[in-house]
């Protein structure tokens, strides 16, 4: 039979803070990589739009590049949401298991938490919207 290790309040606090930092780092990495990749896609799109590019290649790429951009931004959004779900779970466990009088709170108020999530959700959503607008413009242009 396994003996359960009971964590001290300090150990629990340190583990929770590390988990929160890890999830926030994952959000940062996902957004950074998505923006880097999107930059390459926008640059490729500009190169393909050049008049010297063969018409058949332009037709294929004008549909493929925005589609890839939308998919990558959506995948980043899913990853960001997964990290926020983990953060919510960590916060719930923290509220149940530690004494706030002994240690400073490892996360902000609910209002600051909501406001802090806006950029991590808003950036991928903005990229998705930009690609959809671009794709619709290409379709309307013929």
C-alpha positions in Angstrom: 0.0 0.0 0.0 1.4 3.4 -1.0 1.7 6.0 1.7 0.4 9.4 0.6 2.8 12.2 1.1 1.1 15.2 2.8 2.6 18.4 1.5 3.3 21.3 3.8 1.6 24.6 3.0 5.0 25.9 1.7 5.5 22.9 -0.6 2.0 23.2 -1.9 2.4 26.9 -2.5 5.8 26.4 -4.3 4.4 23.7 -6.6 1.3 25.7 -7.4 3.4 28.8 -8.3 5.7 26.7 -10.5 2.7 25.2 -12.3 1.2 28.6 -12.9 4.5 29.9 -14.2 4.7 26.9 -16.5 1.3 27.4 -17.9 1.9 31.2 -18.5 5.2 30.3 -20.2 3.3 27.9 -22.5 0.8 30.6 -23.4 3.7 32.9 -24.2 5.5 30.3 -26.3 2.3 29.4 -28.2 1.5 33.1 -29.0 5.2 33.8 -30.0 5.5 30.9 -32.3 2.1 31.6 -33.9 3.0 35.2 -34.5 6.4 34.2 -36.0 4.7 31.7 -38.3 2.0 34.1 -39.3 4.7 36.6 -40.2 6.2 34.1 -42.6 2.8 33.4 -44.1 2.1 37.1 -44.6 5.5 37.6 -46.2 5.0 34.6 -48.5 1.7 35.9 -49.5 3.3 39.2 -50.5 5.9 37.4 -52.6 3.3 35.3 -54.3 1.1 38.3 -55.1 4.0 39.7 -57.2 3.0 40.2 -60.9 6.0 38.1 -62.0 4.6 35.0 -60.2 2.9 32.5 -62.5 -0.9 32.9 -62.4 -1.6 29.2 -61.5 0.8 29.5 -58.5 -0.9 32.7 -57.4 -4.4 31.1 -57.5 -3.3 28.1 -55.5 -1.4 30.0 -52.9 -3.9 32.8 -52.4 -6.3 30.1 -51.0 -3.7 27.8 -49.3 -1.8 30.5 -47.4 -4.8 32.1 -45.7 -6.2 28.6 -44.9 -3.0 27.6 -43.2 -2.9 30.9 -41.3 -6.4 30.4 -40.0 -5.7 26.8 -39.0 -2.4 27.7 -37.2 -4.1 30.6 -35.3 -7.0 28.3 -34.4 -4.6 25.7 -33.1 -2.7 28.3 -31.0 -6.1 29.5 -29.6 -6.9 25.9 -28.6 -3.5 25.7 -26.9 -4.0 29.0 -25.1 -7.4 27.8 -23.9 -5.9 24.5 -22.6 -3.4 26.5 -20.6 -6.1 28.7 -19.1 -8.1 25.6 -18.2 -5.1 24.3 -16.3 -4.6 27.7 -14.6 -8.2 27.6 -13.5 -7.8 24.1 -12.1 -4.6 25.2 -10.2 -6.5 28.2 -8.8 -9.3 26.0 -7.6 -7.0 23.6 -5.9 -5.1 26.5 -4.3 -8.3 28.1 -2.9 -9.2 24.7 -1.4 -5.8 23.8 0.0 -3.8 26.7 1.3 -4.0 29.3 4.0 -3.9 32.7 2.4 -2.7 34.3 5.6 0.7 32.6 5.4 1.6 33.3 1.8 0.8 35.9 -0.8 -1.7 35.0 -3.4 -0.1 33.4 -6.4 -2.6 35.0 -8.8 -4.6 38.1 -9.1 -8.2 39.0 -8.5 -10.9 37.7 -10.8 -11.1 41.0 -12.7 -7.4 41.2 -13.3 -7.4 37.5 -14.3 -10.1 38.2 -16.9 -8.4 41.3 -18.2 -5.1 39.3 -18.4 -6.7 36.6 -20.6 -7.9 39.1 -23.2 -4.6 39.4 -25.1 -3.9 35.7 -25.1 -7.3 35.0 -26.6 -7.5 38.2 -28.6 -4.3 37.9 -30.6 -5.1 34.5 -32.2 -8.7 35.6 -32.8 -7.5 38.8 -34.5 -5.2 36.8 -36.7 -8.1 34.5 -37.7 -10.3 37.5 -38.5 -7.5 39.1 -40.5 -7.0 36.0 -42.6 -10.8 35.6 -43.2 -11.0 39.3 -44.3 -8.0 38.7 -46.6 -9.5 35.5 -48.0 -12.9 37.2 -48.6 -11.1 40.0 -50.3 -9.3 37.6 -52.6 -12.5 35.8 -53.4 -14.4 39.0 -54.2 -11.4 40.3 -56.4 -11.9 37.2 -58.5 
